[in-house]
């Protein structure tokens, strides 16, 4: 049995709504779920509860978003000034718990350039680590022109987009008599549909650097895109696109689903995520570890999944750099790349995990979330300091002549 205590568990899928914001989701929830939402509103606002598992040592960290959808008005919209306040709030939260809480920027992803500008502000100015957006808006899917500016911005800034489920009105009403399972089925249907839209709508073809995370509720879309690859519009096939552009979380972990996700996407594209506190069942790391063990996932892959966005220091093959593969320097999170005379032939710090070193930007994040524990720039050897290059944007930087490479996090 794998020792879950040894895992550097980061819960990618965590929600929080500070008390200053009103949770309105319960107003439109089915009558048989009203009481559940009253309790959830209290949990969502409890900052001490949010960090409890971190303080107890159960988790290493959480990736947190403040879902605007949970505070939407009767028309399903949230004022832009509220979205700005949400992102300021999550940035302040991350600042209070450095290395323990990482924030994603919430945006109205279907608000065109307005959404894109806010995403860029939140990433560049606030230091948030990705974009959180709904997977659909009414009859509009995520491949619609209204959503393209936000997706383009995320691809350009080299940050992931967490495409979150929404409740389609008609189907949710139909499934309401069947309780939580029925409601989540409706939400999963839209999340699955968004995955198909991204593939068949040409978004991934036009934005090959776009990295999208879907929840485990989208497994139907993942299965459909794989099984019906021969029916795809893509010349390259869907499986290659999925393995390049798509990550899936482990919400409601089950051995068969974990096994299938790893087989379809590769373990590097499966991320520990619980949907806390909407789902609060010790699924990360306890339930997930048990599911992976039962699924026969090897121990090293288990650790990579549970800490997929943390990882450990790894040495990438610098000969690949010499052969012309660019290393993507991430604007907000990497300060310098230089020579390390004390570590010949190996990188001193590489991110995310061994299987996910971001050569040519393949990792979900441009850096690993645990990298704040790496050496500060003041400790870089003098020779390395002479070769320091700061990144002001996300342009690829080629290090073809580097014999040794050191990556230093931007403090």
Helices and strands as residue ranges (DSSP letters): G 4-6, E 10-15, H 25-28, G 31-33, H 34-45, H 47-55, E 61-65, G 68-71, H 80-96, E 101-103, E 105-106, H 112-124, E 130-134, E 136-137, E 140-141, H 145-157, E 160-164, H 169-175, G 176-178, H 179-200, H 203-206, E 212-214, G 216-218, H 219-227, G 229-231, H 238-245, E 246-249, H 255-265, G 267-269, E 270-271, I 283-287, H 288-295, H 299-306, H 318-322, E 327-328, E 334-338, G 354-356, G 371-373, G 377-379, H 382-386, E 396-397, E 406-409
